[in-house]
Amino acid sequence: MSQTSINSPRIFWKTPLAWLSSLWEFSRPHTIVGTSLSVLALYLIALATVDSTVNLENIQYLLIALFPCLCGNVYIVGLNQLEDQEIDKINKPYLPLASGYFSQIQGRYIVSITGLLAIITSWLGGSWLGITVVLSLLIGTAYSVPPIRLKRFPLLAAFCIFTVRGVVVNLGVFLYFIHSFTSTSFLVPEVLILTAFVVIFTVAIAIFKDVPDLEGDQEYNITTFTILIGKKAIFKISCGVIIFCYLGMIIIGLLSSFNINQPLLIGSHVALLTLLLWRSQRVDLEDKNSIAQFYQFIWRLFFLEYLLFPLACLV
């Protein structure tokens, strides 16, 4: 059953640090880190493509892209919390809306402001960045908001997640950087490899994210793959998807002639594959905390890819 919050909404000018702490939680920090690293990775790959290095002239393009992408991130995750407030009281009672530290009105203001800022500032960066951000916001809105609310349908929910994080952001932001550096638009094999990896990897995130939320999803009739086929099956599928991603990168490292440091690419993914196999043996599927910790571990693997792959392209 849903719980009634006993907390009072935090007011910025009364308790600024506590309010900012709630804002940080509202933004879902793991998604903020993921968005930041993806933009940084695409910036570095674009620099490697044009044989350039980080300097004061081109770092402005990184900042121009980062701000609207982060605002868009807060809009999407915030909108989802507004629509899922009662469910979150069961699944994620620590979130600001579910806990009462933010009121519904505060949440709506934050979502509205960040959404508008994302749209306005993205178009200041040009059409590629504007299209990328607007398309991401549209998909994020369709994911959460009735009557469409695609998150009700497991396949469409997963499609929304890997489309935005895998395809729209990677290709759109890279094209923005390349156009900013060269005044032309083109894709390179390296960014297509990263995009393919992220699309497949994000499938694991998309289907595993609902495992810790089984109780609330059942009560509010949100159909997920976890409800349909069970926690154990989802766990095995998610691990299998990530293993497939790492094996694919190892094979690319062994066979490709692209401008990628092969020893670094192969060695790092062998190490991550070994880490995944070890960590997966320590998960207790009957313990919600153990499941949640493994979900965060998957996100950390996702973060690492956005560090390791650009590094392999640069060195």
N, C-alpha and C positions, 0 to 999 in steps of 0.2 A: 504493500500500500504506500501511497505517496505520503510524505512527511510535511508538516507545516513548519516553516522556518521561524526561529525565535530571535534571529539577528535583525538589527536595524540597518538600513542602507547607510553606507559610508558616504560622507560628504567631503568633497575635495578640500575646501577651504577650512574645514574643521580638523580633519585627520589626513593630510596630504600623503604621507608615506603609506598609511593603510589603504587609502584609495588607489594609489599607484600599484600597490601590491595586488589588489583585486583586479585592476586593469590588466596587469601582467598575466594573472591566472585566466582572465576572460579571453585573452588573446590566444590561449592554448600554446604555451611556450615551445613545445616540441614542433608545432607547425611553423612557428616564427623562425626557429632555427633552420628547419628544412627549407623554407622559402629563401632565407638569407643565403644559405650555402648554395642553393641551386642557381640563384642569380650570380653569385660570385664565381661559381664554376663555369658558367656560360661566358661570363666576361673573360676569364682566363683562357678558355678554349678559343674564343674569338681573337684574343691577343696573340696566341700561338699561331692561329691561322694566318694572320697578317704579319708575322715575325716582328711583333712589337713587345714592349715591356710596359709595366705599370709606370705611369708618370702623371704629373698634375694635369696634363692636357686631356688624357683619356679617362682618368678616374672620375671625372665629372659625369661621364655616361653611366658608370656604375651607380653613382648616387641618384641620378635621375631615374634609373630603373628600379632601384631598391625601394624608394619611398612609396610609390603607388602600389608596388607588389605587396609590401607589408600592410599598407592600408587595406588593400583588397583581401588579404589574409584575415585581418581582424573582422572585416565585414562578413566574410563567409562563415567563420567559426562562431562569430557573435550571433548572426542570424539563426544559425542552427540551435544555439542555446536558448534564444528567445522562443523558438517553436517547440523545443524539447524540455522546457523548464520543469514540467511535472515528471517526466521520465528521468531527468537528471537528479531529481530529489531521491530517486532510488539508486540509479547507476553511478552518479557522480555528485554526491551531496556537497562536495567541497567547492564546486564551481560557484562563482559569485551570485548568479541569479538563483540557483537552487538553494544556496545557503542564506540568501537574503541580504548579503553584503552589497549587492546592486539591486535596485528596484527595476521593475519592468520598463519604466520610463527612462531611467538612466541607460539601460541596455539599448533601448531604441535610439536614444540620442547618439550613443557611441557608434552604433551600426550605421545610422544615417550619415553622420559626419565622415566616418572613415570611407564609406562607400562613395560619397561625393568627392572627397579628396582623391581617392584612387582614380576615378574617372577623369577629373579635371587635370591632375598632374601627369597622368599617363599620356594624354593627348599632347601635352606640352613637349613630350619626348619624341613625338612623331607617330605616324600611323601604325607601324608595327607594334609599338608598345601599347598604344591605345587599343588596338584590336585585341591584343593579348589579354589585357586587363578586363576590358568590357566582356569579352567572351567568357572569361573565368568567372566573373561576377554573375553573369546570366546562368551559367551552369550551376554555380553555387546556390543561387536563388531557387532554381528549379529543383535542386536536391532537397531543400528544407521546407519550402513554403507551400501550403495548400492553395489551390486544389491539386496542383501537380505533385509536389512532395515525392520525388522519385526515390527517396530513401526507403519508402515502403516496399520497394521491389528489389530484391537482392541483386539481380543482374544489372539493373539500371543504376542502383546505388554504387556498385563497384565500377561501372562504366564512367560515372561522373567523376569519381576520385582519380582513376588512372588517366582519364582524358585530360583533366586539368593539370595534374602534377606531371604526368608523363609526356603528353603531346603538346598541349597548348602553351604551357610555360616554357618548356625546353626549346621548341622550335621558334615560337614567337619572340622570346627574349633574345635568343641567339641571332635571329634575323635583325632585331633592333640594334644589337651591338655591331654586327657586320656592316649594316647600312650606315651606322654612325661613324665607323672607322674608314669605310671605303666609298660611301655613297652608292653602293650597289648591294643587291640582295642575293645571297646564295647560301646553300648548305654544304657542309663538308662531311666526309665519312665519320669523323670522330664524334660529331654531335649526333649523328644518326645512331651510332653505336650506343652512346650514352642514353639517348631517348628510348631506344629499344629496351635497354637494361631497366630503366626507370619504369617504363610502362609495365613490364612483366613483374618487376619487384613490387610495384604499387598494388598489383593484384593481391599479393600476400598481405599487405597492410590493409587493403580494403575488406578482405574477408575475415581477417583475424581481429579487426578492431571491435567487432561486436561480441566476441567471446566473453570479455569481462562484463558485458552489459546484458547478459541473458535474462536476468530477473525482470528488469524494467521493460525490456522489449516485449517479453511475453505478456506482461500485465497490460501494456498499451497496444497490443496487436501489431507490433512492428515485425514484419517477417524478415528474418535474416537467414543466411546460410547456416549459422550456428543452430538456430531453431530447427531448420529443415533436416540437417544431416548430423548434428551433434558436435560437441566440442572436440572430441578426439579426432574425428575425420578432418575438421577444419585445421586443427593443429598440424596434422600430417601433411595436408595439402599445402599449407602456408610454408612449412619447412621445405617441402619438395620444390615449390616455386623458387625459393631463394637459392636452394642448391643448384637448380637449373640455371639461374642467373650467373652464379659464380663459375660453374663449369663452362658456360658460354664465354665468359670473359677469359678464362684460362685458354680455351681453344682459340679465341681470337688472338690472344697473345702469342700462341704457338704458330699460328698459320698466317697472320696478317702481315702486310708490308706497309701498313699505314704509319704515319708519323707518331708512333706511340712507343714509349720505352718498354720493350717486351719483358725484360727481367723484373722490373717494378710491377708491371701489370700482372704477370703470372704469380710472382712471389706473394704479393699482397692478397690476391684472391685465394690462393691456397691457404694462407694464414687465416683469412676470414671464414673460409669454408670449414676449416678445422675448429675454429672458435664456435661457429654455429652448431656443429655436430656435438661438441662438448656441452654447450649451454642448453641445447634442447633436451638433453638427458636429465636435466635438473628441474624440469617444470612439473609441478603438481597441478593437474587439471581440475582437482577438487578444491583448490585453494585460489580464491579470487585474487589475492595479492600476488601470488606466484604467476598467475596468468597476466596480470597487469604489468608486472616487472618484465616478463618476456616480451610483451607488446612494446614496451619502451626500449628494450634491447633491439628489437627489429628496427625501430626508428633510428637507433644509433648506428646500426649497420647501413641504413639508408643515408644518414649524414656522412658517414665515412666514404661512401662512393663518390659523393660530390667533392671530396677532398682528394682522394686517391687518383681518380681518373684524370682530372685536369693536371695533377702533378705528373702523371705518366705522359701527358701530352706536352708538357713544358720542358722536362729534363731529358 
